[in-house]
């Protein structure tokens, strides 16, 4: 809600009802973390989880790779399933984490049109020329629409990514 731990501003995002809400929220959370606007919460990949993902990837290579004997593949598959169970993950979650670490995770919500407003938290704040100019400079190269909010803030409309 308050980007960069600044209590003077507030960010509001509105999306259409037909967009996949869970995916949009996940995408917005990840974008806010990537931009440094918020700190990572507990559901982000920790160092321990990264080591589990790495171990699972190595085990997966052992049972899916070429030149592996049938006995080695069975043993690797058993260890893989045990590690998944210990981490309390499904194969789908592991595959998603693996894609995110590789940087190839596709977000189906990225084409959803959203309206975001950067607002002053103080009531009846007048529009500041420097603030409006800065918001317009942000919107132009991104190819998104820019406007003014009622409390002196700015509003942006366009696709999420």
N, CA, C and O of each residue as an XYZ file, in Angstrom:
644
protein
N       0.816     -1.188      0.000
C       0.000      0.000      0.000
C       0.866      1.260      0.000
O       0.600      2.185     -0.768
N       1.874      1.311      0.827
C       2.782      2.454      0.867
C       4.105      2.036      0.243
O       4.891      1.342      0.888
N       4.373      2.443     -1.004
C       5.601      2.000     -1.682
C       6.858      2.594     -1.053
O       6.843      3.725     -0.568
N       7.910      1.846     -1.064
C       9.217      2.269     -0.570
C       9.153      2.739      0.888
O       9.944      3.582      1.311
N       8.210      2.188      1.644
C       8.025      2.525      3.070
C       7.823      4.020      3.291
O       8.235      4.560      4.317
N       7.202      4.675      2.347
C       6.945      6.115      2.427
C       5.459      6.308      2.748
O       4.595      5.902      1.971
N       5.175      6.912      3.863
C       3.783      7.071      4.281
C       3.085      8.251      3.600
O       1.891      8.459      3.815
N       3.801      9.022      2.786
C       3.186     10.163      2.101
C       2.363      9.734      0.887
O       1.449     10.445      0.470
N       2.690      8.560      0.317
C       2.010      8.088     -0.881
C       1.333      6.757     -0.620
O       1.683      6.018      0.300
N       0.366      6.483     -1.451
C      -0.361      5.231     -1.407
C      -0.583      4.790     -2.848
O      -0.840      5.625     -3.716
N      -0.488      3.496     -3.112
C      -0.727      2.965     -4.444
C      -1.997      2.135     -4.418
O      -2.169      1.268     -3.561
N      -2.880      2.406     -5.359
C      -4.101      1.604     -5.518
C      -4.122      1.060     -6.931
O      -3.804      1.768     -7.886
N      -4.501     -0.203     -7.059
C      -4.577     -0.849     -8.368
C      -5.962     -1.442     -8.535
O      -6.455     -2.151     -7.658
N      -6.592     -1.144     -9.676
C      -7.899     -1.729    -10.014
C      -7.750     -2.516    -11.305
O      -7.101     -2.075    -12.253
N      -8.368     -3.694    -11.321
C      -8.343     -4.537    -12.515
C      -9.773     -4.951    -12.845
O     -10.657     -4.881    -11.992
N      -9.994     -5.378    -14.076
C     -11.341     -5.799    -14.458
C     -11.679     -7.123    -13.776
O     -10.791     -7.896    -13.416
N     -12.959     -7.367    -13.609
C     -13.407     -8.563    -12.908
C     -13.097     -9.846    -13.668
O     -12.960    -10.902    -13.050
N     -12.983     -9.782    -14.984
C     -12.760    -11.007    -15.740
C     -11.286    -11.442    -15.755
O     -10.969    -12.504    -16.291
N     -10.397    -10.649    -15.185
C      -8.985    -11.039    -15.088
C      -8.825    -12.070    -13.974
O      -9.597    -12.086    -13.015
N      -7.823    -12.924    -14.110
C      -7.548    -13.942    -13.092
C      -6.944    -13.251    -11.872
O      -5.756    -12.929    -11.861
N      -7.758    -13.027    -10.854
C      -7.365    -12.223     -9.706
C      -6.139    -12.771     -8.988
O      -5.238    -12.008     -8.642
N      -6.089    -14.078     -8.759
C      -4.957    -14.665     -8.032
C      -3.645    -14.443     -8.789
O      -2.629    -14.099     -8.185
N      -3.667    -14.642    -10.112
C      -2.460    -14.455    -10.909
C      -2.048    -12.987    -10.966
O      -0.858    -12.674    -10.936
N      -3.032    -12.083    -11.048
C      -2.733    -10.654    -11.091
C      -2.103    -10.221     -9.769
O      -1.120     -9.480     -9.764
N      -2.664    -10.677     -8.648
C      -2.097    -10.320     -7.345
C      -0.679    -10.852     -7.192
O       0.193    -10.167     -6.658
N      -0.453    -12.081     -7.665
C       0.894    -12.662     -7.595
C       1.870    -11.869     -8.455
O       3.000    -11.606     -8.042
N       1.430    -11.488     -9.655
C       2.278    -10.700    -10.552
C       2.589     -9.331     -9.958
O       3.738     -8.891     -9.988
N       1.571     -8.651     -9.417
C       1.793     -7.333     -8.814
C       2.730     -7.422     -7.617
O       3.592     -6.562     -7.437
N       2.566     -8.446     -6.807
C       3.462     -8.628     -5.649
C       4.896     -8.826     -6.102
O       5.818     -8.231     -5.544
N       5.084     -9.665     -7.119
C       6.434     -9.926     -7.621
C       7.039     -8.666     -8.235
O       8.226     -8.397     -8.051
N       6.231     -7.894     -8.963
C       6.733     -6.660     -9.565
C       7.142     -5.661     -8.487
O       8.180     -5.011     -8.611
N       6.341     -5.532     -7.435
C       6.658     -4.602     -6.345
C       7.956     -5.006     -5.654
O       8.753     -4.147     -5.277
N       8.167     -6.290     -5.489
C       9.410     -6.776     -4.878
C      10.587     -6.515     -5.809
O      11.641     -6.056     -5.369
N      10.406     -6.811     -7.105
C      11.484     -6.596     -8.082
C      11.890     -5.123     -8.167
O      13.070     -4.810     -8.328
N      10.905     -4.214     -8.060
C      11.197     -2.779     -8.142
C      11.729     -2.221     -6.837
O      12.190     -1.081     -6.791
N      11.670     -3.015     -5.771
C      12.149     -2.553     -4.475
C      11.129     -1.735     -3.712
O      11.469     -1.111     -2.707
N       9.876     -1.723     -4.170
C       8.845     -0.940     -3.496
C       8.409     -1.580     -2.186
O       7.986     -0.880     -1.265
N       8.508     -2.891     -2.094
C       8.193     -3.613     -0.859
C       9.260     -4.677     -0.649
O       9.958     -5.072     -1.583
N       9.373     -5.127      0.577
C      10.331     -6.188      0.874
C       9.648     -7.539      0.691
O       8.424     -7.646      0.772
N      10.445     -8.555      0.446
C       9.922     -9.899      0.224
C       9.269    -10.414      1.496
O       9.764    -10.194      2.601
N       8.153    -11.100      1.320
C       7.461    -11.683      2.466
C       7.851    -13.147      2.598
O       8.717    -13.635      1.873
N       7.219    -13.832      3.510
C       7.564    -15.227      3.790
C       7.281    -16.182      2.651
O       7.857    -17.270      2.615
N       6.399    -15.809      1.701
C       6.101    -16.751      0.632
C       7.075    -16.634     -0.539
O       6.893    -17.302     -1.557
N       8.089    -15.809     -0.411
C       9.132    -15.748     -1.423
C      10.138    -16.862     -1.183
O      10.211    -17.412     -0.084
N      10.898    -17.189     -2.188
C      11.840    -18.293     -2.114
C      13.006    -17.938     -1.198
O      13.749    -16.993     -1.466
N      13.163    -18.693     -0.124
C      14.253    -18.445      0.815
C      15.506    -19.179      0.363
O      15.464    -19.951     -0.595
N      16.617    -18.943      1.046
C      17.874    -19.619      0.712
C      17.741    -21.126      0.905
O      18.289    -21.901      0.122
N      17.025    -21.542      1.931
C      16.802    -22.971      2.166
C      15.994    -23.576      1.029
O      16.314    -24.658      0.537
N      14.929    -22.861      0.608
C      14.110    -23.358     -0.497
C      14.912    -23.426     -1.787
O      14.720    -24.344     -2.585
N      15.804    -22.472     -2.003
C      16.628    -22.507     -3.212
C      17.517    -23.744     -3.225
O      17.717    -24.356     -4.275
N      18.050    -24.111     -2.069
C      18.879    -25.315     -2.032
C      18.035    -26.554     -2.274
O      18.505    -27.505     -2.899
N      16.786    -26.565     -1.788
C      15.886    -27.695     -2.049
C      15.579    -27.780     -3.537
O      15.574    -28.869     -4.111
N      15.320    -26.629     -4.168
C      15.044    -26.621     -5.613
C      16.253    -27.152     -6.382
O      16.104    -27.944     -7.313
N      17.439    -26.717     -5.992
C      18.665    -27.179     -6.662
C      18.823    -28.686     -6.512
O      19.139    -29.379     -7.479
N      18.603    -29.198     -5.299
C      18.708    -30.644     -5.066
C      17.672    -31.395     -5.888
O      17.987    -32.424     -6.487
N      16.445    -30.898     -5.926
C      15.390    -31.546     -6.717
C      15.726    -31.525     -8.206
O      15.441    -32.487     -8.919
N      16.326    -30.438     -8.678
C      16.722    -30.373    -10.088
C      17.771    -31.436    -10.410
O      17.701    -32.093    -11.449
N      18.746    -31.601     -9.510
C      19.775    -32.627     -9.731
C      19.162    -34.026     -9.741
O      19.515    -34.854    -10.581
N      18.244    -34.291     -8.808
C      17.581    -35.590     -8.768
C      16.732    -35.814    -10.014
O      16.681    -36.920    -10.551
N      16.069    -34.758    -10.466
C      15.249    -34.859    -11.672
C      16.114    -35.208    -12.887
O      15.711    -36.005    -13.735
N      17.289    -34.613    -12.963
C      18.209    -34.928    -14.066
C      18.638    -36.392    -14.019
O      18.841    -37.021    -15.057
N      18.775    -36.929    -12.800
C      19.204    -38.318    -12.655
C      18.150    -39.301    -13.152
O      18.501    -40.321    -13.745
N      16.866    -39.019    -12.925
C      15.872    -39.990    -13.393
C      15.299    -39.661    -14.763
O      14.601    -40.490    -15.346
N      15.570    -38.493    -15.283
C      15.103    -38.158    -16.636
C      16.246    -38.066    -17.646
O      16.001    -37.990    -18.850
N      17.469    -38.072    -17.174
C      18.617    -37.874    -18.048
C      18.981    -39.097    -18.866
O      18.496    -40.201    -18.617
N      19.831    -38.885    -19.830
C      20.319    -39.967    -20.681
C      21.492    -40.663    -20.002
O      22.210    -40.050    -19.212
N      21.683    -41.915    -20.302
C      22.813    -42.667    -19.779
C      22.671    -43.074    -18.325
O      23.663    -43.395    -17.670
N      21.445    -43.066    -17.812
C      21.191    -43.453    -16.429
C      20.575    -44.847    -16.445
O      19.647    -45.123    -17.206
N      21.102    -45.711    -15.603
C      20.554    -47.075    -15.557
C      19.174    -47.046    -14.919
O      18.798    -46.086    -14.246
N      18.432    -48.121    -15.148
C      17.070    -48.204    -14.634
C      17.051    -48.151    -13.105
O      16.184    -47.500    -12.520
N      17.991    -48.823    -12.462
C      18.069    -48.824    -10.996
C      18.379    -47.440    -10.443
O      17.785    -47.015     -9.452
N      19.318    -46.732    -11.090
C      19.641    -45.367    -10.659
C      18.436    -44.442    -10.813
O      18.173    -43.603     -9.952
N      17.706    -44.602    -11.918
C      16.541    -43.761    -12.175
C      15.454    -44.009    -11.133
O      14.835    -43.062    -10.647
N      15.215    -45.284    -10.785
C      14.213    -45.596     -9.758
C      14.605    -45.000     -8.410
O      13.772    -44.423     -7.712
N      15.888    -45.143     -8.047
C      16.370    -44.606     -6.780
C      16.258    -43.070     -6.756
O      15.836    -42.489     -5.756
N      16.638    -42.425     -7.863
C      16.549    -40.965     -7.950
C      15.093    -40.517     -7.863
O      14.800    -39.495     -7.242
N      14.180    -41.264     -8.477
C      12.755    -40.925     -8.436
C      12.224    -41.040     -7.007
O      11.454    -40.190     -6.559
N      12.633    -42.080     -6.300
C      12.208    -42.263     -4.904
C      12.720    -41.112     -4.038
O      11.975    -40.564     -3.226
N      14.013    -40.742     -4.216
C      14.582    -39.623     -3.461
C      13.893    -38.302     -3.820
O      13.646    -37.464     -2.953
N      13.591    -38.134     -5.090
C      12.908    -36.931     -5.568
C      11.549    -36.788     -4.881
O      11.212    -35.714     -4.382
N      10.770    -37.876     -4.856
C       9.455    -37.841     -4.232
C       9.562    -37.593     -2.729
O       8.723    -36.899     -2.154
N      10.595    -38.158     -2.087
C      10.789    -37.936     -0.659
C      11.119    -36.464     -0.377
O      10.583    -35.874      0.562
N      12.011    -35.868     -1.203
C      12.371    -34.456     -1.024
C      11.170    -33.535     -1.256
O      10.996    -32.544     -0.546
N      10.340    -33.867     -2.256
C       9.120    -33.086     -2.491
C       8.207    -33.151     -1.276
O       7.645    -32.140     -0.855
N       8.064    -34.339     -0.720
C       7.212    -34.531      0.444
C       7.749    -33.768      1.658
O       6.982    -33.150      2.396
N       9.076    -33.813      1.861
C       9.682    -33.087      2.983
C       9.469    -31.580      2.857
O       9.236    -30.892      3.851
N       9.551    -31.074      1.630
C       9.366    -29.641      1.388
C       7.890    -29.250      1.377
O       7.554    -28.066      1.369
N       7.001    -30.269      1.378
C       5.556    -30.057      1.323
C       5.155    -29.334      0.033
O       4.321    -28.429      0.048
N       5.764    -29.749     -1.079
C       5.489    -29.178     -2.390
C       4.857    -30.230     -3.294
O       4.995    -31.432     -3.067
N       4.168    -29.758     -4.312
C       3.690    -30.640     -5.373
C       4.684    -30.540     -6.532
O       5.545    -29.661     -6.546
N       4.557    -31.437     -7.490
C       5.429    -31.348     -8.668
C       5.159    -30.067     -9.442
O       6.072    -29.488    -10.030
N       3.896    -29.620     -9.444
C       3.543    -28.377    -10.140
C       4.231    -27.176     -9.499
O       4.741    -26.301    -10.199
N       4.244    -27.137     -8.159
C       4.904    -26.024     -7.471
C       6.406    -26.041     -7.752
O       7.012    -24.993     -7.971
N       7.005    -27.237     -7.744
C       8.425    -27.352     -8.052
C       8.711    -26.854     -9.465
O       9.674    -26.119     -9.682
N       7.881    -27.251    -10.422
C       8.084    -26.820    -11.813
C       7.965    -25.299    -11.926
O       8.734    -24.670    -12.653
N       7.005    -24.709    -11.212
C       6.822    -23.255    -11.256
C       8.023    -22.545    -10.643
O       8.510    -21.564    -11.206
N       8.513    -23.027     -9.489
C       9.687    -22.426     -8.856
C      10.914    -22.541     -9.762
O      11.726    -21.620     -9.848
N      11.030    -23.664    -10.419
C      12.158    -23.881    -11.324
C      12.110    -22.881    -12.481
O      13.138    -22.319    -12.859
N      10.921    -22.659    -13.042
C      10.770    -21.683    -14.132
C      11.048    -20.267    -13.642
O      11.658    -19.470    -14.355
N      10.598    -19.948    -12.413
C      10.842    -18.610    -11.872
C      12.328    -18.371    -11.656
O      12.830    -17.285    -11.946
N      13.037    -19.378    -11.149
C      14.479    -19.226    -10.952
C      15.207    -19.078    -12.279
O      16.208    -18.367    -12.369
N      14.701    -19.752    -13.311
C      15.317    -19.649    -14.632
C      14.927    -18.347    -15.333
O      15.537    -17.968    -16.334
N      13.901    -17.659    -14.799
C      13.466    -16.392    -15.401
C      12.592    -16.563    -16.609
O      12.477    -15.644    -17.419
N      11.962    -17.727    -16.759
C      11.123    -17.975    -17.929
C       9.658    -18.172    -17.565
O       8.865    -18.596    -18.406
N       9.288    -17.871    -16.323
C       7.901    -18.039    -15.897
C       7.023    -17.080    -16.681
O       7.271    -15.875    -16.707
N       6.009    -17.616    -17.311
C       5.069    -16.805    -18.070
C       3.924    -16.392    -17.155
O       3.377    -17.220    -16.426
N       3.570    -15.141    -17.191
C       2.461    -14.639    -16.397
C       1.304    -14.395    -17.350
O       1.360    -13.473    -18.164
N       0.259    -15.202    -17.261
C      -0.889    -15.004    -18.149
C      -1.617    -13.714    -17.798
O      -2.381    -13.196    -18.612
N      -1.394    -13.198    -16.613
C      -2.054    -11.966    -16.186
C      -1.366    -10.720    -16.710
O      -1.878     -9.617    -16.518
N      -0.222    -10.860    -17.366
C       0.542     -9.682    -17.774
C      -0.174     -8.838    -18.818
O       0.157     -7.664    -18.984
N      -1.147     -9.406    -19.527
C      -1.886     -8.646    -20.529
C      -3.144     -8.001    -19.966
O      -3.841     -7.284    -20.683
N      -3.442     -8.243    -18.705
C      -4.637     -7.647    -18.095
C      -4.462     -6.137    -18.005
O      -3.398     -5.642    -17.633
N      -5.523     -5.414    -18.350
C      -5.488     -3.954    -18.267
C      -5.784     -3.555    -16.827
O      -6.724     -4.055    -16.209
N      -4.981     -2.662    -16.316
C      -5.135     -2.234    -14.928
C      -5.062     -0.720    -14.835
O      -4.447     -0.056    -15.669
N      -5.699     -0.194    -13.808
C      -5.591      1.214    -13.490
C      -4.855      1.303    -12.165
O      -5.269      0.694    -11.178
N      -3.784      2.046    -12.141
C      -3.063      2.232    -10.884
C      -3.022      3.726    -10.574
O      -2.848      4.563    -11.460
N      -3.185      4.027     -9.307
C      -3.176      5.417     -8.857
C      -2.097      5.588     -7.801
O      -1.989      4.788     -6.871
N      -1.310      6.627     -7.952
C      -0.337      7.022     -6.942
C      -0.926      8.250     -6.265
O      -1.019      9.324     -6.859
N      -1.325      8.067     -5.002
C      -2.102      9.096     -4.316
C      -1.363      9.617     -3.100
O      -0.547      8.918     -2.499
N      -1.664     10.865     -2.747
C      -1.177     11.433     -1.492
C      -2.019     10.829     -0.374
O      -3.218     10.624     -0.559
N      -1.438     10.548      0.750
C      -2.207     10.016      1.876
C      -2.863     11.130      2.689
O      -3.848     10.887      3.387
N      -2.328     12.342      2.608
C      -2.914     13.475      3.314
C      -4.166     13.938      2.565
O      -4.144     14.018      1.336
N      -5.254     14.246      3.274
C      -6.473     14.684      2.584
C      -6.302     16.077      1.974
O      -5.577     16.923      2.496
N      -6.992     16.282      0.859
C      -7.045     17.579      0.182
C      -5.666     18.129     -0.181
O      -5.438     19.334     -0.071
N      -4.782     17.304     -0.593
C      -3.448     17.747     -1.016
C      -3.570     18.334     -2.419
O      -4.190     17.721     -3.288
N      -3.000     19.489     -2.650
C      -3.039     20.116     -3.975
C      -2.083     19.401     -4.911
O      -1.082     18.823     -4.489
N      -2.414     19.454     -6.184
C      -1.551     18.853     -7.201
C      -0.238     19.627     -7.255
O      -0.232     20.853     -7.356
N       0.857     18.908     -7.187
C       2.193     19.491     -7.243
C       2.713     19.359     -8.674
O       2.671     18.274     -9.255
N       3.196     20.452     -9.235
C       3.664     20.446    -10.622
C       4.801     19.442    -10.824
O       4.812     18.718    -11.820
N       5.750     19.391     -9.898
C       6.881     18.471    -10.033
C       6.418     17.022    -10.029
O       6.974     16.178    -10.732
N       5.394     16.743     -9.228
C       4.879     15.380     -9.118
C       4.155     14.980    -10.410
O       4.334     13.872    -10.916
N       3.345     15.888    -10.927
C       2.635     15.620    -12.182
C       3.607     15.428    -13.340
O       3.430     14.526    -14.159
N       4.634     16.274    -13.410
C       5.641     16.140    -14.468
C       6.364     14.799    -14.372
O       6.589     14.134    -15.384
N       6.727     14.405    -13.152
C       7.433     13.132    -12.964
C       6.557     11.960    -13.396
O       7.043     11.037    -14.049
N       5.277     11.985    -13.042
C       4.368     10.902    -13.424
C       4.185     10.841    -14.941
O       4.125      9.755    -15.518
N       4.099     11.995    -15.578
C       3.958     12.029    -17.033
C       5.214     11.478    -17.706
O       5.120     10.781    -18.717
N       6.390     11.786    -17.150
C       7.651     11.271    -17.702
C       7.753      9.758    -17.536
O       8.400      9.091    -18.343
N       7.130      9.220    -16.513
C       7.115      7.769    -16.321
C       6.178      7.120    -17.343
O       6.510      6.080    -17.913
N       5.023      7.721    -17.574
C       4.004      7.123    -18.433
C       4.376      7.131    -19.911
O       4.118      6.155    -20.616
N       4.969      8.200    -20.385
C       5.223      8.352    -21.819
C       6.068      7.227    -22.417
O       5.627      6.610    -23.387
N       7.256      6.929    -21.894
C       8.050      5.867    -22.533
C       7.438      4.476    -22.380
O       7.757      3.576    -23.157
N       6.568      4.288    -21.393
C       5.932      2.986    -21.199
C       4.722      2.798    -22.111
O       4.209      1.687    -22.251
N       4.274      3.877    -22.722
C       3.127      3.791    -23.622
C       1.818      3.561    -22.894
O       0.913      2.921    -23.429
N       1.710      4.072    -21.687
C       0.465      3.928    -20.933
C      -0.192      5.290    -20.793
O       0.465      6.326    -20.902
N      -1.489      5.276    -20.551
C      -2.234      6.522    -20.407
C      -1.996      7.117    -19.026
O      -1.830      6.397    -18.042
N      -1.984      8.430    -18.975
C      -1.690      9.155    -17.750
C      -2.802     10.156    -17.480
O      -3.316     10.777    -18.411
N      -3.177     10.317    -16.225
C      -4.196     11.299    -15.864
C      -4.022     11.730    -14.426
O      -3.079     11.322    -13.749
N      -4.940     12.558    -13.970
C      -4.860     13.096    -12.615
C      -5.930     12.465    -11.745
O      -7.051     12.225    -12.195
N      -5.579     12.203    -10.507
C      -6.535     11.701     -9.530
C      -7.126     12.879     -8.756
O      -6.565     13.974     -8.756
N      -8.242     12.649     -8.108
C      -8.966     13.743     -7.449
C      -8.211     14.375     -6.283
O      -8.450     15.540     -5.967
N      -7.314     13.647     -5.641
C      -6.624     14.210     -4.477
C      -5.263     14.802     -4.816
O      -4.447     15.032     -3.922
N      -5.011     15.050     -6.096
C      -3.720     15.605     -6.494
C      -2.722     14.552     -6.921
O      -1.602     14.875     -7.315
N      -3.118     13.305     -6.845
C      -2.250     12.208     -7.279
C      -2.355     11.986     -8.765
O      -2.973     12.778     -9.475
N      -1.757     10.914     -9.241
C      -1.747     10.591    -10.661
C      -2.313      9.202    -10.886
O      -2.277      8.343    -10.005
N      -2.830      9.005    -12.073
C      -3.459      7.750    -12.430
C      -2.843      7.242    -13.735
O      -2.611      8.029    -14.653
N      -2.581      5.956    -13.826
C      -2.015      5.329    -15.021
C      -2.929      4.190    -15.443
O      -3.439      3.458    -14.595
N      -3.141      4.033    -16.751
C      -3.960      2.941    -17.265
C      -3.210      2.285    -18.406
O      -2.729      2.961    -19.316
N      -3.109      0.945    -18.355
C      -2.454      0.192    -19.403
C      -2.271     -1.255    -18.974
O      -2.707     -1.647    -17.892
N      -1.619     -2.054    -19.830
C      -1.388     -3.454    -19.474
C      -0.378     -3.557    -18.323
O       0.445     -2.662    -18.135
N      -0.445     -4.646    -17.561
C       0.433     -4.802    -16.399
C       1.898     -4.897    -16.782
O       2.756     -4.414    -16.043
N       2.202     -5.502    -17.908
C       3.624     -5.567    -18.283
C       3.813     -5.296    -19.748
O       4.942     -5.310    -20.238
